[in-house]
């Protein structure tokens, strides 16, 4: 089963866990609804759509409220570090959590104690803290954009906010940044870099470049990276190899965006709706 | 002149931060406290800088305030009067990490997007309505997006007011840059 772990932007939203379903524009876990606007709910929505389209079991979600103070994240970190050992997930996608190195390491220890080690995917805050902790290579897949890739490539930066200026966050530099991230051991087994062109890479270099269809407005739309992570996580859970799943997900996410005919003002839910059609075209 | 203005101009003589080795950093419990302290000290005219902490005190999503160490008592007095209490004050002698200062601009015609570090803010140039917030990984970003999208640049809360993390701070930089252009 696929587990998706993250936060929602409601401070008093309780820690919930359970099978995630989707009703209209909302995710429901343990009877608690949450809007799909961006962030972890958008990831979950894309994963649900992918699972439904391909006949996979629905993802299991762990959500807690956090508006940036870190209280909800701490509760979720603690819960995971105490409980993951007993759980049997094949794939775990870690997402929006307040970066905290100590808590991250405790969660990673708990993962190492699981009976069968799951495939580990990290994006957003959890990807930041995985790199910050020096443990990026323990993960199977990160899904950074170019700004985040520059952060992974900067061996000194503890957060994208501190990426040094000479490491330019430019699309054209992506191959060089990927190489630098691996050289300093700050990348996982595979990278799926999202941008004008999407790259699937590992320590040997770039294996695939996905650059069609092009919808330039996608970069401005919050949550389009989250949907990419949700699609790839579901595909991996379905048994597709990480590298192939990353390529399919990149194509499907771009095609979903294309079908939505987006402008920079489009909201991500309008793209999520087209994921089944896009996957149907590709698979 | 208000009492506040009088004190700012006459009682205190802020020294510039970042000159020489006599610098200190104020360490706070979270980024929200840093932002509160920064707003207060800047309002009083202090030339302080928000920076990244040195590795030995780094925990995660951190910011610190760099200030001239010799002014510690005056600065602490201002903070404590406003009930802002740093966890500790640490002298520094090595360079601190600097926040990102490069912006990337994309003009989509009707819409304009500014990227600062990992954060992107997009507005409708005709109405000045914020239409999207993209990027980031800290949990206040979905919250900031929820509070800002659909409002005009003039009416929307600034990330500095309601954000708590480094991603929120990066969004603030994008917000300031886009305001300076519109």
Boltz contact constraints between the chains, C-beta under 6 A:
constraints:
  - contact:
      token1: [A, 7]
      token2: [B, 139]
      max_distance: 6.0
  - contact:
      token1: [A, 9]
      token2: [B, 142]
      max_distance: 6.0
  - contact:
      token1: [A, 9]
      token2: [B, 143]
      max_distance: 6.0
  - contact:
      token1: [A, 9]
      token2: [B, 146]
      max_distance: 6.0
  - contact:
      token1: [A, 38]
      token2: [B, 142]
      max_distance: 6.0
  - contact:
      token1: [A, 38]
      token2: [B, 145]
      max_distance: 6.0
  - contact:
      token1: [A, 39]
      token2: [B, 142]
      max_distance: 6.0
  - contact:
      token1: [A, 66]
      token2: [B, 139]
      max_distance: 6.0
  - contact:
      token1: [A, 67]
      token2: [B, 140]
      max_distance: 6.0
  - contact:
      token1: [A, 67]
      token2: [B, 143]
      max_distance: 6.0
  - contact:
      token1: [A, 68]
      token2: [B, 139]
      max_distance: 6.0
  - contact:
      token1: [A, 68]
      token2: [B, 140]
      max_distance: 6.0
  - contact:
      token1: [A, 68]
      token2: [B, 164]
      max_distance: 6.0
  - contact:
      token1: [A, 68]
      token2: [B, 165]
      max_distance: 6.0
  - contact:
      token1: [A, 69]
      token2: [B, 164]
      max_distance: 6.0
  - contact:
      token1: [A, 96]
      token2: [B, 139]
      max_distance: 6.0
  - contact:
      token1: [A, 98]
      token2: [B, 139]
      max_distance: 6.0
  - contact:
      token1: [A, 99]
      token2: [B, 60]
      max_distance: 6.0
  - contact:
      token1: [A, 99]
      token2: [B, 61]
      max_distance: 6.0
  - contact:
      token1: [A, 100]
      token2: [B, 60]
      max_distance: 6.0
  - contact:
      token1: [A, 101]
      token2: [B, 60]
      max_distance: 6.0
  - contact:
      token1: [A, 124]
      token2: [B, 137]
      max_distance: 6.0
  - contact:
      token1: [A, 125]
      token2: [B, 137]
      max_distance: 6.0
  - contact:
      token1: [A, 125]
      token2: [B, 138]
      max_distance: 6.0
  - contact:
      token1: [A, 128]
      token2: [B, 137]
      max_distance: 6.0
  - contact:
      token1: [A, 147]
      token2: [B, 117]
      max_distance: 6.0
  - contact:
      token1: [A, 147]
      token2: [B, 118]
      max_distance: 6.0
  - contact:
      token1: [A, 148]
      token2: [B, 118]
      max_distance: 6.0
  - contact:
      token1: [A, 158]
      token2: [B, 58]
      max_distance: 6.0
  - contact:
      token1: [A, 159]
      token2: [B, 166]
      max_distance: 6.0
  - contact:
      token1: [A, 160]
      token2: [B, 117]
      max_distance: 6.0
  - contact:
      token1: [A, 160]
      token2: [B, 118]
      max_distance: 6.0
  - contact:
      token1: [A, 161]
      token2: [B, 99]
      max_distance: 6.0
  - contact:
      token1: [A, 161]
      token2: [B, 100]
      max_distance: 6.0
  - contact:
      token1: [A, 161]
      token2: [B, 117]
      max_distance: 6.0
  - contact:
      token1: [A, 161]
      token2: [B, 166]
      max_distance: 6.0
  - contact:
      token1: [A, 161]
      token2: [B, 170]
      max_distance: 6.0
  - contact:
      token1: [A, 162]
      token2: [B, 52]
      max_distance: 6.0
  - contact:
      token1: [A, 162]
      token2: [B, 97]
      max_distance: 6.0
  - contact:
      token1: [A, 163]
      token2: [B, 100]
      max_distance: 6.0
  - contact:
      token1: [A, 165]
      token2: [B, 102]
      max_distance: 6.0
  - contact:
      token1: [A, 220]
      token2: [B, 113]
      max_distance: 6.0
  - contact:
      token1: [A, 220]
      token2: [B, 122]
      max_distance: 6.0
  - contact:
      token1: [A, 220]
      token2: [B, 132]
      max_distance: 6.0
  - contact:
      token1: [A, 220]
      token2: [B, 134]
      max_distance: 6.0
  - contact:
      token1: [A, 221]
      token2: [B, 132]
      max_distance: 6.0
  - contact:
      token1: [A, 222]
      token2: [B, 132]
      max_distance: 6.0
  - contact:
      token1: [A, 222]
      token2: [B, 133]
      max_distance: 6.0
  - contact:
      token1: [A, 222]
      token2: [B, 134]
      max_distance: 6.0
  - contact:
      token1: [A, 222]
      token2: [B, 145]
      max_distance: 6.0
  - contact:
      token1: [A, 264]
      token2: [B, 108]
      max_distance: 6.0
  - contact:
      token1: [A, 264]
      token2: [B, 111]
      max_distance: 6.0
  - contact:
      token1: [A, 264]
      token2: [B, 122]
      max_distance: 6.0
  - contact:
      token1: [A, 264]
      token2: [B, 131]
      max_distance: 6.0
  - contact:
      token1: [A, 264]
      token2: [B, 132]
      max_distance: 6.0
  - contact:
      token1: [A, 265]
      token2: [B, 131]
      max_distance: 6.0
